[in-house]
Amino acid sequence: MAVLSVPSARATILGTISKWLNVKALGSPWRIIALILAIVNFKNLPWVWHSRFFYSLFRQLYAQSADAPPGSLFAPIISTTRTPLTECDYNIHKSNSTYFTDLDIARTHLAIALMRKSIRGLSTYHREIREHNRQRRDQGLPEKAVDDVPGDTKLNGAAINGADTPSMHTTPPETPKEIPAGNFNMAMGGVACLFHREIPPLARVEIWTRLVSWDRKWLYIVSHFVKAGAWSEEIADQGGWIFQPWRNRRVPKSGGAARKRREEMSPAERDAHRAKLKKTIYASSIAKYVVKKGRLTVPPELVLQRSDLLPPKPPTAPPANQLPTLANRQLLTPGALATETTTPAELDGAPTSAPTDADMLEESLFPFSQEAGEWTWEKIEERRLRGMRIAQHFAGLDRLYDVFGGEDDQALGMYSDL
């Protein structure tokens, strides 16, 4: 401020900034300060969050050149961001409340990237039905959606309701009341975040987000705030960048060496590896989402099938609408996971006790690779059930209803806030 009070210095600074911004006049020094603060803290200006959200939505839904390939179901998507000064609290590090706005954007990238094929397919369903019924009205016929409705991306009402159908791509015999008109939507049912290390001001971080599991109703998504550039070797180890192959030349081609080294580590080496891992993780979060079509809840398995992310389902596997759901507290007791599998081999050697923090962190950040053969339904189920060991502890928070003290006849006080 003292420098700006000197006329010659102020004129020099104003002239330099004006030339840089290609404007003739910037006005008073306070306008310059306001402009600089706005640029530095652009992330927290009004409506910027909405812009970030819709950018991630349209970026993955329309600008992405390809759908997620089979076998990429558990692969992470990585978004980068910085911590502006306006996100810092009185301890001069990223405020806890600001993590959730970044997580909104990261999860949007993942959800749309994985399910864009089914989202776009379901969006055309009612348009095809309306066009077909218009033609039938012109012919004086009842409004029914019969098998000659064009397209192969129909949302099968019988499949949602658990009925046996020869194909997931058959058209319902008539316009089903179970599939009301409305947009395809994903709604959050809950989120939790654990803070491991503070994020300093202006630090660049990566948010690694991936699907960890699902049940009859909920998709469970895990995110980690990671030190930028700390694990690029692991990305190459998982097969490189799927949507951005041009990035592969920027990371070392380990050819699976990093994962092999982890598998061959001695106990002491594994402890050192986990210590290194923990030092690069700032925070971890888990959230659950429900998939909606209008007011209808669509089983996540059906949506993933529509996106061609699941292999063929064996006849002995339960229908999508009969999977146990953590919301019903069916998996909250030790060993109860065994009720969810069709073969004992799927949980061979699986511990019934809760995993340690280190196990959960490493497991959710680095999912197992596909190097051991074909991507089969059995491997998907094994991976989903392993993820349930993480998700079930989060689902246990549903019991918070039981500790609400609304019936108490005393309170400490009531105070207003902004």
Steps between C-alpha positions, in 0.01 A plus 500: 500500500790737573636439152163581342496833685808616305374663177788385280486141629121492469518627142759237410298216654175621342668535163651152517174333602301701244739394225489138617119495509473709182279764664546877509417566863448290808390769740604529862745270678206342682361380168836344422503326836143379448590368156806316631302348787226392259754328275681328788172386659304445179397152616279646774327778310119483470372245247846357436407172673203468264728563204743235622217251548344550158842497335577158651152378405516604135870420472440134579155467344559666163865600451647164596599317183434147628296308754666329794628164370420166666738435784531865603218479754726544803760725339541842666438831331729782610406867524742774597437817696672758720427649840441876469540730797124530546482125573741526793388519862665674795763224512613605150414175326204375297180522703322172562173623354657582162597139427141417414468748213809348337360151558177595322694572183724194526207262549314659210794425271502136609126434495447646153817344358390153609130526420481736202399218267202399713412863576486589134317178418236545771452860396384382157258240637197721557569698186472179301188400691335838438580485130370146473179587687450806281506274197252264665269790586508611138392148407227493765677229699551479878815656636724204565871447461530171314804314377531700180599818683838595350821494697673253729557704816162450666467505875342165571232537764480124550873486565473770766218316671689170498297317238673240286562636153695346212691821435581822678443684171143391433225759493224485763172369356334829582597840631569400862370701790811392692714722276355849537599785274785705636869566470766250593651621828746407772423620852741495792386316809792582728866594518778475757854635495806414708784751526852353517730796432449874451514652150705824494385814315533502120602132500416296192326171578356207309166343590500128419141382476370155416211261549560269795177292512122495459196320637136484395448874543826686559822569312796556735770738375835562672717809452849586623672839507854413390820700469531598134729275297570255781366184332534544123689171479197322639283638219734359237506176695120468463522519121553869443254779449182350351329815370822695443760271339708802402589535870663157507828635368518729805509217752750216528396175333557260786326209328351382830831527687363726774214264581731200485736670743212558742397135482857384571560740788613371835296605806750775578495626141120496496491704820737752341286510186186566704679772694592665170143458379356665809731799466357579156131471597343816637143374545271207413129509430219256424157584360194304394279578203163372386409484131159637406287502186224740589387371841608144428812365672711315244733226633864604447580162347251564221652840423850350492377228266353766272842662491661168396723506807393158630577163341219252421309407812481127582150350531560412866571861603216682680303771312612859544203585720572213741850601610521565875511869581703657776216741560307204645793422733532149360880514486591672825602191695831312469481221245170621358666572167493129431122521453553718195708261291398199299825304541727468804805543277415865443584581861776243546742633756300819557518632855174545685643770726515862402796594278768729637529861388811415299325210325199712411716786375722286278211285378281793399779701338659218300239244384630166383601472135356289221827327424376164628279405208156590371275757666227261621184534706669309784782754513250787498311344790820439693597863452154626594491293817846618600376856461204420723738458791568872469145603414336314788672717760378812323149355475504447875463877536133452414462414867559864588122531488496308827713750691299813419375651825195684370290371788727659762335754728816709543738689270800721558369784286412623150725741312461661160751495215517670161 
